[in-house]
Amino acid sequence: MKEINRFIDQTILKPDATKKEILEFIEGVRRYQFYCAVVNPCWVSLLRKKLPAHIKIGSVVGFPLGGDTIRIKALEAAEIVKLGCDEIDMVINIGRLKDKDYNYITEEIKAVVDAARGRVVKVILECCLLTVQEKIAGAKLVKNSGANFVKTSTGFSKGGAVLEDVRLLRETVGGDFGVKASGGIRTYEQAQAFLDVGADRIGTSAGIRIMEEFEKSRAPG
């Protein structure tokens, strides 16, 4: 059985998170050794000070709506890299994708990738707002624009990750590209199901619960 903590991006992205909650979040990340800890940009420097180097620090760009300009997204990416961010989850301009303005989507992803200076970039499509053909087109653009992952959802729209979307994204990008499932994944059973259909990474705020269920599943008797 795989150690599922190494596939989890543990997140706290709610707008009202306090410093006390962030510090408690950090303790949970340290305890369970999640692969990556994802916070809003204002908390990146605190995590950099508190977490060991082998735990990746993630943050977000254009989150959660994706409507910022390309220049602002690139500046935001550069800022969080400067603060110590290892991985960036960016939201594309969803309306531009639906308009089939593929040059724009390519340009904004490349701008963030350039600003990331070699850090991992995960691109959020917000699949719940897209048709099947839009998901396919978006995933192809992500793969061809220098990013590292295509991601299902922010968790802040009208729906989160579903197995069918992860299957579709994996089929579209092939086996050598990252797929991240995120949004509404709150149990070990759910997390394992997404890994089984092709996800490389799970984004969740329920990582501690998932780990508790995981440990219980391995307990004798």
N, C-alpha and C positions, 0 to 999 in steps of 0.2 A: 504493500500500500504506500503510495507516495505521501511525503510530508506536505500536506496541503498548505501550510503556512508559507511555503516558498513560492506559491502561486498567487498570493493575496496581496493586493494593494489596499491596505487598511486606510479608510478615509474619514475625515471630519471636515465637511464642506458647508455645514449649515451656517447661515449668516449671523446667528446670534451666539456662536461659540465663544465662550469666555476664556481667559488665560488659564483659569483653574481647570476648565474642561480640556484644554489643550495639553496641560501637564499630565492630567489623568490619562488622556489618549496616548501620550508618549510612554507612560509606564506600561500600558497594555501592549504597545508595539514592542517595547524591550522584552516584556515577558514572553511573548509568543514569537518573537523574531520574524515578523512579517517581512516579505521581500521589500516592500516599499510602503512608506507612510506619506499620505497625500493630504495636503492642507491648502487653505487659501494663501495667496502670496504674502499676506502680512505676517504669517507665522513661520515662514521658511527659515529665517535666521535663527529663531528659537529652536527649531528642530535640529538645525545644523550644530548648535552648541550642545544639545542634550543627547543626541543619538550617536551610536558608534558608526564608523565609516562604512561598515559592510551592509547596513540597512539604508536602502536608497530613500532619498527624500524627493517627493513629487509635489508638483503644484499645477495650477490651471491657467489657461490663457483663453480670453474671450468667453469666459464661463459665466452663466450657463447658456446664454442666448446665441452667441456666435456672431453678434451684430456689430462688433467693433471694426474699425477700419484695419486694413492690412498693416499700416504703419504702427497703429496702437498695439496690435497683436505682437508685432515684432519687438516693439519696445518693452512690452510686458514680459515676453520671453527672455529678452536680454537682462532685464532687471532681476528676475527670479534666478537666473543662472548666476548672476553676480552675488546673490544672497546665499547661494550654496545648493541650488536645486540640481538634482541628478536626472529627473525625468519630468517631462512636460505633457500634460493632457490638454489639447487645444480643441475648441469647437469651431467647426467650419461655418461659413455663412450659408445657412440652410436654404434660404430663399434663392441665393445665387445658384446653388446646386439644382434646385427645382426648376429654375429658369434655363438650365443647361448652359450656364456661363462657366464652362469648364476651365477656360483660361484664367478666370478670376480665382477659382478654387485652387488651381495649381499654383498660382502666384502667391496666394496667402500661405499655403502649406510650405512652400519653398522659403518664404520669408521667415517663418518661424523656425524651420529647420536650420537655416543659416544663422539665425540669432541664437539658437541652442548650442552652437559650437560643439557638436559631437554628442550632446546629451540625447537620451532616448526621447523621441517624440511620438505620442499616441494621438491619433486624430479621431475625434468624436463625430459621428455622422448624425446622431439622434434619429435612430431607425424608426421610431414610432411615428415620425412625421413624414416618412418617405414611402414611395411605392417600391415594389421589388426591383424594377428597372433603375430607379434612382439609387437604391442601395448598391446595386451592382456597379453602376457608373461611379458612385462615390468611392467605393472600395478600390476600384482600378486607379482612380486619380490619386488616392492616398499612396498606394503602392508605387506609383510611378513618379512621385514627387519628393522622394527622399526620406519619408518618415519611416518609422519602425513598426508601428501597430495601427490597425484600424480598430475602433472602439464603438460599441453599440449605442451608448446612451450617456447622458449626464446624470440621470436619476432625478432631474428636476422638471421634466416635461410630463406629458400625459401618459407615458408608459416607460418601462425599463427594458432590461434584456429579456429576450425570449429565445428558446432553443433554435427555432427555425431561422432566426436572423444569424445566429452564430454559425450554423451549418452553411448558410448562404455565403456569409463572408469568408469562411474557410474555403469553400469551393471556388470563390472568386479570386482570392489572393494566392491560393496554393499553400503548400505545406511549409514553405520557407519564409513566411512572413507572419508577424505577430497579430493575434486577434485577442482583444480584451472584451469580456462581458461585464457589464456594469449596470446597476439600477435594479433594485428590488431583490437582490440576492441576499437572503438572510439566514439560510440554513445550510448545514453541511451537505445534505442531500441535494439541494439546489446547486451548490457550488460544484460538487462532483459531477452532476449531470452536464453542466456547461463545459467542464474540462473534458468529459467523455465525447462531446460532439465537436470539439476542436478549439476551445479557448485555451490560450497560453497563460492568460492572467485573469483574475477575478477582482473587480473593484467593488468594495462593500464597506459599509460602516458597521457591519455586524461580524467582523472578523473574530472577536472574542467568543461570541456565541458559536460560531462555526467551529472554532478550535475546541471548545468544550465538548461539542457534539462529536467531533472527530476523535478526541481522546476517549470519550465514552464508547465509541464504536470499536475501539481497539482493546478495551479493557477485557480481561478474561472473565468468562461467565456471563 
